[in-house]
Amino acid sequence: PAAILVCLSGMNGSTLWSSPLPEEARDITCLNLMPGSVAETICLVTGTHRMFSAFNATSGKAIWTLNPNYLSNGT
């Protein structure tokens, strides 16, 4: 992989999970899409070129990834 997304523990800095990425990440934003609910926190990751993915913040599993063919100029 071109890069690896890593989640670290805020308690001791140990690695909780990691996930390969096809390119370097430009921005990572983690949020609860439904405040007040029991829904999992989601991390939205944008890449430096043509990547846009959502990850489960607890497990690190990819929920979905936008097909880069839908991004005509990479923005």
Kinemage of the C-alpha trace (Angstrom):
@kinemage 1
@onewidth
@group {chain A} dominant
@subgroup {mainchain}
@vectorlist {calphas} color= white
{ca pro a 1} P 0.000 0.000 0.000
{ca ala a 2} L 1.004 3.617 -0.525
{ca ala a 3} L 0.105 4.523 3.075
{ca ile a 4} L -1.305 3.000 6.238
{ca leu a 5} L -4.046 4.523 8.383
{ca val a 6} L -3.253 3.834 12.059
{ca cys a 7} L -5.433 4.371 15.125
{ca leu a 8} L -3.524 4.822 18.389
{ca ser a 9} L -4.757 4.495 21.956
{ca gly a 10} L -5.119 7.779 23.808
{ca met a 11} L -4.236 5.951 27.018
{ca asn a 12} L -0.843 4.460 26.183
{ca gly a 13} L -0.121 5.103 22.490
{ca ser a 14} L -0.437 1.462 21.474
{ca thr a 15} L -1.795 0.626 18.021
{ca leu a 16} L -5.510 -0.256 18.140
{ca trp a 17} L -5.831 -1.039 14.422
{ca ser a 18} L -4.318 -0.226 11.056
{ca ser a 19} L -5.663 -0.266 7.527
{ca pro a 20} L -3.841 0.073 4.171
{ca leu a 21} L -4.625 3.058 1.956
{ca pro a 22} L -4.030 3.326 -1.813
{ca glu a 23} L -2.510 6.808 -1.388
{ca glu a 24} L -1.477 9.245 1.316
{ca ala a 25} L -4.295 10.747 3.368
{ca arg a 26} L -4.930 14.474 3.070
{ca asp a 27} L -7.551 14.751 5.799
{ca ile a 28} L -9.077 12.460 8.417
{ca thr a 29} L -12.235 13.504 10.236
{ca cys a 30} L -13.860 11.235 12.805
{ca leu a 31} L -17.393 11.964 13.985
{ca asn a 32} L -20.553 10.432 15.281
{ca leu a 33} L -23.031 10.857 12.424
{ca met a 34} L -26.004 10.423 14.773
{ca pro a 35} L -25.248 12.249 18.074
{ca gly a 36} L -27.015 10.729 21.058
{ca ser a 37} L -27.431 7.345 19.399
{ca val a 38} L -25.503 4.121 19.829
{ca ala a 39} L -24.157 4.406 16.273
{ca glu a 40} L -20.453 3.822 15.782
{ca thr a 41} L -18.094 6.698 15.150
{ca ile a 42} L -17.095 7.005 11.498
{ca cys a 43} L -13.810 8.333 10.118
{ca leu a 44} L -13.955 10.015 6.714
{ca val a 45} L -10.614 9.911 4.922
{ca thr a 46} L -9.705 11.918 1.829
{ca gly a 47} L -6.558 11.207 -0.128
{ca thr a 48} L -4.046 13.429 -1.840
{ca his a 49} L -5.369 12.482 -5.281
{ca arg a 50} L -8.572 10.497 -5.786
{ca met a 51} L -9.528 8.696 -2.578
{ca phe a 52} L -12.592 9.203 -0.381
{ca ser a 53} L -13.410 6.459 2.135
{ca ala a 54} L -15.306 5.887 5.367
{ca phe a 55} L -13.939 3.674 8.146
{ca asn a 56} L -15.462 2.321 11.346
{ca ala a 57} L -13.450 4.147 14.029
{ca thr a 58} L -13.666 1.219 16.456
{ca ser a 59} L -12.623 -1.635 14.182
{ca gly a 60} L -10.799 0.143 11.345
{ca lys a 61} L -12.832 -1.728 8.756
{ca ala a 62} L -13.665 0.159 5.580
{ca ile a 63} L -17.398 0.869 5.317
{ca trp a 64} L -17.267 2.238 1.774
{ca thr a 65} L -14.898 3.799 -0.730
{ca leu a 66} L -15.900 6.124 -3.538
{ca asn a 67} L -14.988 4.763 -6.949
{ca pro a 68} L -12.329 7.191 -8.276
{ca asn a 69} L -13.885 7.010 -11.756
{ca tyr a 70} L -16.612 9.331 -10.396
{ca leu a 71} L -13.985 12.007 -9.797
{ca ser a 72} L -13.223 13.393 -13.228
{ca asn a 73} L -10.371 15.693 -12.215
{ca gly a 74} L -9.421 14.240 -8.819
{ca thr a 75} L -11.093 16.925 -6.725
